[in-house]
Amino acid sequence: MEIQAIIEDFWAMRAQGVFYPPRWFDRLTMDQACRVQLGLLVNLWSRVGGISAGRSA
């Protein structure tokens, strides 16, 4: 399984309101799951433009 393809599938399903596609239950190793999670965060980060390091709360 290619991680990027899995990330794209998760991202597409997320747009439909499904945050963990049932087809992936019990199919990912812990390492793969962590890589998918990181990939989803990178996608989200790029969409919101990141957060400026000097910004105050």
Buried (B, 14 or more C-beta within 10 A) or exposed (E): EEBEEBBEBBBEBBEEEEEEBEEBEEEBEEEBEEBBEEBBEEBEEEEEEEEEEEEEE
